[in-house]
Amino acid sequence: MSALNSSKVRLGIVGVGNMGSGHIANILAGRCPEIEVTAVADINPERLDYARSKIPDVAVFNTAEEMLDSGKVEAAIIAVPHYFHPRYVMECFKRGIHVMCEKPAGVYTKQVKEMNEASKNAGVVFGMMFNQRTDCLYRKMRELVQSGKYGRIRRTNWIITNWYRPQAYYDSGAWRATWSGEGGGVLLNQCPHNLDLWQWICGMPSKVYARMYFGKWHDIEVEDDVTAFVEYPSGATGTFVTSTGDAPGTNRFEVTMDGGRLIAEGGKLMLTELEMPEPEFSRINTSSFAAPRCKTVEVETDGRSEQHSGVLNAFAAAILRGEPLVASGTEGINGLTLSNAMHLSAWLGKEIELPFDDDLYYSELMKRVKTSRRKDDVKAVFSDTSGTYGGV
């Protein structure tokens, strides 16, 4: 379907849970002027009633397929639990419907590779909801790192432990924090944005080694405490530390380069710029305890951080006028590759080289799915006839 002759994109939402209802609120508030919600799908009647209460003339459907076949939509947002993301994205591909996928792209790389392959011949706009890419700090950080002005990356460190969640959060849904329901914990639920930004700004590593704890701080079966070490093809190294158990938590992202260091923390981006790049200084310096002189300044940004609305506005512009997306749907595999590699490293107790064996990861994940405390999810996740999940 095409919206070339339309003033607004007719959008359907698959899954009217937390994220689906959030998108509805943004659109109704006028933050996405080129989008109108014309249909929603959810298996939970209460969520359909909620959608009707907000949009009286919206078409409601019990399954995603019914909505996608209705002719009511030309684009869709997939906002259901993680395992179902690739499935419903590909249902959109089959029908020529533009699609925006919520993070993460999926649970395991094998299914996401199938989705990305299917996208090549779909002929539709395919985007990923990486709304943190709109944040002015991270956009500026990427610009400075990618410019090469400060030389090669030497070290990257991200401590992202301000994802604190109490036990009540995990108790709010039986599918939460289970291998069969979510497919992972903090890495797959809270950190997809951080993992995406990490690789978007610094590039993909070639080796990953991780230690993680499963249910260390909560009564859950998946990881809630992770420390990972990575090596890049260039020889640079990095660490990624995250948890949902720290209160208060920290969010500090640091990139050290030959000519300076960037730190994003507390809503500010600080640059420590060396007077002379370290390799040059080390070559010409003759004093045993000298160090290159430097100065630290706060980096000015444009101050814009349009978040979910910005991603949807770019999605509409891509459909209507062929303008660029904030993030292509096929880019979702990069952050997922990192989280899968971390899981595989922790499960096997060894360093993982990228690319890793997708089938091995899937096999290890399925071992945990089979013993998951949410047993009824196993059938739903791997059945071809299961309906749309709600309540994300």
C-alpha positions in Angstrom: 0.0 0.0 0.0 1.1 3.6 -0.6 0.4 6.8 1.2 1.9 9.0 -1.6 -1.5 10.6 -2.2 -2.5 10.9 1.4 -2.0 13.8 3.8 -1.7 11.5 6.8 -0.5 7.9 7.2 -3.2 5.6 8.3 -1.6 3.7 11.2 -2.6 0.5 13.0 -1.1 -0.5 16.4 -0.5 -4.2 17.2 -0.6 -4.4 21.0 -2.2 -1.7 23.1 -0.1 -2.1 26.2 2.3 0.4 27.8 4.1 1.3 24.6 1.0 1.0 22.3 -1.0 3.3 24.5 2.0 5.7 24.8 2.1 6.0 21.0 -1.7 6.7 20.9 -1.2 9.5 23.5 1.6 11.1 21.5 -0.4 11.0 18.3 -3.6 12.4 20.0 -1.6 15.2 21.6 -0.7 16.4 18.1 3.0 15.5 18.3 2.7 13.4 15.1 0.7 15.6 12.7 1.2 13.3 9.7 -0.2 10.2 11.4 -3.7 9.1 12.4 -4.5 5.9 14.3 -7.2 4.1 12.3 -7.1 0.7 13.9 -5.7 -1.4 16.8 -5.4 -5.1 17.5 -5.1 -6.8 20.9 -6.4 -10.1 22.4 -7.3 -8.3 25.6 -10.8 -6.8 25.4 -10.0 -4.2 28.1 -7.2 -2.8 25.9 -9.6 -2.5 23.0 -12.1 -0.7 25.2 -9.3 1.6 26.2 -8.5 2.4 22.6 -12.2 3.1 21.8 -12.3 5.5 24.8 -9.5 7.5 23.3 -10.4 7.2 19.6 -14.2 6.6 19.3 -14.0 5.8 15.6 -11.0 3.5 15.7 -11.4 0.0 14.2 -10.6 -2.7 16.7 -9.5 -6.3 16.0 -8.8 -9.4 18.1 -5.8 -10.4 16.0 -3.1 -8.6 14.2 -3.8 -10.5 11.0 -7.5 -9.3 11.0 -6.3 -5.7 11.3 -3.6 -6.0 8.6 -6.2 -7.6 6.2 -8.9 -5.0 6.9 -7.7 -2.3 4.5 -7.9 0.2 7.4 -4.1 0.7 7.7 -1.2 1.3 5.4 1.4 1.3 8.2 1.7 -0.5 11.6 3.6 -0.3 14.9 4.5 -3.7 16.4 4.3 -3.2 20.2 3.9 -6.7 21.6 6.2 -8.9 23.7 9.7 -9.5 22.2 9.3 -13.0 20.7 6.5 -11.8 18.5 8.3 -8.8 16.9 9.7 -10.5 13.9 6.6 -12.5 13.3 4.3 -9.5 13.0 6.8 -7.4 11.1 6.9 -10.2 8.5 3.1 -10.3 8.4 3.3 -6.6 7.4 5.9 -7.4 4.8 3.6 -10.0 3.2 0.8 -7.4 2.9 2.9 -4.5 1.6 2.3 -2.6 4.9 4.9 -0.2 6.2 6.1 -1.2 9.7 7.7 0.3 12.7 9.0 -2.3 15.2 9.4 -1.6 18.9 12.7 -2.6 20.5 14.2 -5.1 20.6 14.2 -6.4 17.1 13.6 -9.9 18.5 14.9 -12.3 21.1 17.5 -14.2 19.1 19.5 -13.3 16.0 18.4 -16.3 14.0 14.8 -15.0 13.8 15.9 -11.4 13.2 18.2 -12.4 10.3 15.1 -14.1 8.8 13.2 -10.8 9.3 15.9 -8.7 7.7 16.2 -11.0 4.8 12.5 -10.8 4.2 12.7 -7.0 4.3 14.8 -6.9 1.2 12.0 -7.7 -1.2 9.1 -6.3 0.9 9.0 -2.9 -0.8 7.9 -1.1 2.3 9.4 1.3 4.9 10.8 -0.7 7.8 11.9 1.2 10.9 13.1 0.4 14.4 11.9 2.4 17.5 15.3 3.5 18.6 14.1 6.7 20.1 17.2 7.4 22.1 19.0 8.1 18.8 17.1 11.4 18.8 18.7 12.5 22.1 20.9 15.5 21.5 23.7 14.2 23.7 24.1 10.9 21.9 23.7 12.5 18.4 26.5 14.9 19.2 28.6 12.2 20.8 28.3 10.1 17.6 29.2 13.1 15.4 32.4 13.8 17.4 33.5 10.2 17.6 32.7 9.4 13.9 34.4 12.7 12.7 37.8 11.3 13.4 38.9 14.6 14.8 40.1 13.0 18.1 41.6 9.9 16.5 40.9 6.3 17.1 38.8 4.9 20.0 41.0 3.4 22.7 38.4 2.6 25.4 34.6 2.7 25.9 32.8 2.3 29.2 29.1 2.5 29.9 27.8 2.1 33.5 24.0 2.0 33.0 22.5 0.9 36.3 19.7 3.5 36.7 17.2 0.9 35.4 16.1 0.1 38.9 13.0 -2.0 39.1 11.3 -3.2 42.4 9.8 -6.7 42.7 6.3 -5.2 42.0 7.4 -4.4 38.5 8.2 -8.0 37.8 5.0 -9.2 39.5 2.9 -7.0 37.3 2.8 -9.5 34.4 3.3 -13.3 34.5 5.3 -13.1 31.2 7.8 -10.6 32.6 11.4 -11.7 33.4 10.9 -15.3 32.1 12.8 -17.1 29.4 9.6 -18.1 27.7 7.8 -14.7 28.0 10.6 -12.2 27.4 13.6 -14.2 26.5 15.9 -12.3 28.8 16.1 -9.7 31.5 17.8 -6.3 31.8 19.7 -6.8 28.5 16.6 -7.5 26.5 14.0 -5.3 28.2 15.8 -2.2 29.5 19.1 -2.0 27.6 18.3 -2.4 23.9 18.5 1.4 23.5 21.9 1.5 25.3 23.3 -1.4 23.4 22.1 0.2 20.1 23.7 3.6 21.0 26.9 1.9 22.1 27.4 0.3 18.8 25.9 3.2 16.8 28.5 5.6 18.3 31.5 3.2 18.8 31.0 0.4 16.3 30.6 -3.3 16.8 33.2 -5.3 18.8 34.7 -8.5 17.7 34.9 -10.4 21.0 32.6 -10.4 24.1 33.1 -11.9 27.5 30.4 -11.5 30.2 29.5 -12.5 33.7 25.9 -12.2 34.8 23.6 -13.1 37.6 20.1 -14.5 37.2 17.6 -13.3 39.8 20.3 -11.9 42.0 18.3 -8.9 43.3 14.7 -10.1 42.4 12.6 -13.2 42.4 13.0 -13.7 38.6 14.7 -16.3 36.4 16.5 -14.0 34.0 19.5 -11.7 34.4 19.3 -8.6 36.6 23.1 -7.9 37.0 25.6 -7.9 34.1 29.2 -7.0 33.5 30.6 -7.4 30.0 34.1 -6.8 28.5 34.5 -6.4 24.8 37.4 -6.1 22.3 37.1 -4.2 19.0 38.8 -5.1 15.7 41.0 -2.0 16.2 42.4 -3.2 19.5 40.2 -0.9 21.6 38.4 -2.4 24.6 35.2 -1.6 26.3 33.0 -2.5 29.3 29.2 -2.5 29.8 27.8 -2.7 33.3 24.0 -2.8 33.9 21.5 -3.9 36.6 17.9 -3.4 37.7 19.0 -3.8 41.3 21.0 -0.6 42.0 19.3 2.2 43.9 20.5 4.9 43.2 21.8 3.9 39.9 24.4 5.5 37.5 24.3 6.4 33.8 27.8 7.3 32.7 29.0 6.7 29.1 32.6 7.4 28.4 34.6 7.2 25.2 38.4 7.7 25.3 40.2 8.5 22.0 43.8 9.4 21.1 43.0 13.1 21.3 40.4 13.4 24.0 37.6 11.9 26.1 33.8 12.3 26.0 31.6 11.7 29.0 27.8 11.7 28.8 26.4 11.9 32.3 23.7 13.9 34.1 22.2 15.4 31.0 25.6 16.9 29.9 28.2 16.0 27.4 31.7 16.9 28.6 34.8 16.9 26.3 38.3 16.7 27.7 40.5 17.7 24.7 44.2 17.0 24.7 46.5 19.7 23.5 48.4 17.0 21.5 47.1 13.5 20.6 48.6 11.0 23.1 50.5 8.9 20.5 52.3 12.1 19.3 53.0 13.3 22.8 54.4 9.9 23.8 56.7 9.9 20.8 58.3 13.3 21.4 58.1 13.7 25.2 61.3 13.2 27.2 60.0 13.6 30.8 59.2 10.4 32.7 56.1 11.6 34.5 54.7 14.1 32.0 51.2 13.9 30.6 49.6 15.8 27.7 48.0 19.1 28.7 44.2 19.2 28.3 41.1 21.3 28.8 37.6 20.2 29.7 34.5 21.9 28.2 30.8 21.2 28.1 29.8 20.4 24.5 27.0 22.5 23.1 24.2 20.6 21.4 21.1 21.7 19.6 19.0 20.7 22.7 16.5 18.6 20.7 15.4 15.2 21.9 12.2 14.3 20.1 12.1 10.7 21.3 9.2 8.4 20.2 7.4 11.2 18.4 10.5 12.1 16.5 10.9 8.5 15.3 7.3 8.3 14.2 7.5 11.7 12.4 10.5 10.4 10.5 8.6 7.2 9.7 5.7 9.2 8.3 8.1 11.4 6.3 9.8 8.3 4.9 6.4 6.9 3.8 5.1 10.1 2.4 8.2 11.7 0.9 11.0 9.2 1.0 12.9 11.0 3.7 15.4 9.1 6.0 14.4 7.1 9.1 15.9 7.6 12.5 16.8 3.9 12.4 16.3 1.4 9.7 14.6 -1.8 10.9 17.5 -3.9 9.7 19.8 -2.1 12.2 18.0 -3.8 15.1 20.2 -6.9 14.8 23.3 -5.1 16.0 22.3 -4.4 19.6 20.6 -7.8 19.8 23.9 -9.5 18.6 25.6 -7.9 21.6 23.0 -9.0 24.1 22.9 -12.5 22.7 26.7 -12.7 22.8 26.7 -11.6 26.4 24.1 -14.3 27.3 26.0 -17.0 25.4 29.3 -16.0 27.1 27.7 -16.2 30.5 25.9 -19.5 29.8 29.1 -21.2 28.4 31.6 -19.4 30.6 33.9 -18.3 27.8 34.7 -15.5 25.4 32.4 -15.3 22.3 33.7 -14.2 19.0 31.4 -12.3 16.6 29.7 -13.5 14.5 28.7 -16.4 16.8 26.7 -19.5 16.0 23.1 -18.5 15.8 21.9 -22.1 16.1 24.0 -22.6 19.2 22.5 -19.6 20.9 19.0 -20.7 19.9 19.6 -24.2 21.4 20.9 -22.7 24.7 18.0 -20.4 24.9 15.5 -23.2 24.3 17.0 -25.2 27.2 16.0 -22.4 29.4 12.6 -21.8 27.8 11.7 -25.5 28.4 12.3 -25.1 32.2 10.8 -21.6 32.4 8.4 -20.9 35.2 5.9 -19.5 32.7 5.2 -22.8 31.0 2.1 -21.7 29.1 4.1 -19.1 27.2 6.2 -21.9 25.5 3.2 -23.0 23.4 2.2 -19.4 22.7 5.6 -18.3 21.6 6.3 -21.2 19.2 2.8 -21.8 17.9 1.9 -20.6 14.4 -1.6 -20.0 15.4 -1.1 -17.9 18.5 -2.8 -14.5 18.6 -1.5 -11.0 19.4 -0.2 -10.4 22.9 -1.3 -7.3 24.8 -0.2 -5.6 27.9 3.4 -4.9 26.9 
